[in-house]
Amino acid sequence: MSFTIAESVDEALAALAAGARPVAGGTDLVVGTRQGKADLPPSLVAIDRIEELDHIESGEHGTRIGATVTHSRLTVEPTIVSDYTALADAAALVGSPSTRNIGTLGGNIMNASPAMDTGAPLMVLGAVVQLRSAGGSRAVELSDLWTGPGQTSATADELCVAIEIPSRPERSGSAYVRLEYRRAMEIAVVGAAASVTLADDGTIVDGAVALTAVAPTIIEVGSAGTSMTGLLPDAAAAVIASAASDVARPISDLRGSESYRRHTVGVMATRAVDAAARRAAGEEISVPVNRAIGVGASR
Amino acid sequence: MTEPITLNVNGMDYSVDVDTGRNLLGVLRTEIGLTGTKEGCDDSECGACMVLLDGQPVNSCSYLAMQAQGRSVTTIEGVMSADGLDALQRSLLEEGGVQCGFCTPGMIMSAHALLDHNPSPTEEEIRIGLSGNLCRCTGYAKILAAVTRVASDD
């Protein structure tokens, strides 16, 4: 097995073109080898020291998050907490402090688990993934990136270099909640993210909802925007439950049956819309929502 | 395939030949001989293997040794002071926060990282700081008391 440490994106891309696979924190990759999923790739290139990938930059049009920004940083970065709060909610729930310290946003996205916590928030916030290879760059919508559990449309020589999220309108809020059985080292049983923008009269003018762990990939509730528009948040939170349950295609496994997941994802969607709308109206709900309002596991 | 690398552990440089797919835990215990760091689940769940990497807690069972090159690794052997046990170790003994002791090194490393960055944590912050460490003996109350005591003494 060969292992190289890349100092620049170009160096990493050359290694990928030669057949190497990237490793950042390794929290999925190394654990995966021991659960019998796969051997370590014969050639690895470490990308966690590439400075260009470790930045968060905000401008007029939005925020660009480098692929190796850690979950820990997302939970405290002022722009993320204030403007893209659902992403901070999700990052704060990933694994344990040690996982969050070395696990990266790019890694979470490209690992493509249907239970990933950061996926649904990024989807409702309209994020786009920047992929780069030695041959060029392209931007991919999240709905086009994930093709199945652990599978993406990225080619083997493409590296996720950044995630770009457009700036949010005034009076917008977002939230991510998940059902969990314990408070650390947990994987979402089901989860839901919502983003909401309010008009001056308090009704919803725009919104989106996406779901975690109820399909082969993170999925968006396509009807959420139109079905919530014009409603007050309470009414919107009520209608979104059945919309979420309707689009869910969950499996039954150790952590939950198909019918339990289908029901509870509606509950999570309701709570996500409620928390997002309260944040949009200016209420401070601390990150993560799961701890702030007691969703999921109790102590 | 093995490669010669240098790892900085507890302030000392160690030159070791490592299999490029080897985890940091194995190299610390077997090649360097620092057996205070434990292997529990070997799956990032239990935290017995916790070490500090540039001051931040990391599960060494799930971290490639090759990736620790050029970084500063601290293990339980590195927290003792010149005159013996450090404050967290003493506090765990005095509060009875140790039974079988297998989780204790990892628990101490997580607590150190927490207190280094936040000397006066709330109870909730201590719980979150220790949330990656499992103990199957004590029921956690005495561990929480021990960390709280050190935090209040600072």
Interface residues (C-beta under 8 A of the other chain):
Chain A: M1 S2 F3 I5 V23 G25 G26 T27 V30 V31 T33 R34 Q35 L40 L44 A46 D48 R49 S72 G95 S96 P97 S98 T99 N101 I102 R183 A184 M185 R291
Chain B: M1 E3 D19 T20 G21 N23 D42 D43 S44 E45 G47 M50 L53 Q56 P57 V58 N59 S62 Y63 L64 M66 Q67 Q69 G70 S110 A113 L114 E124 I128 G129 S131 G132 N133
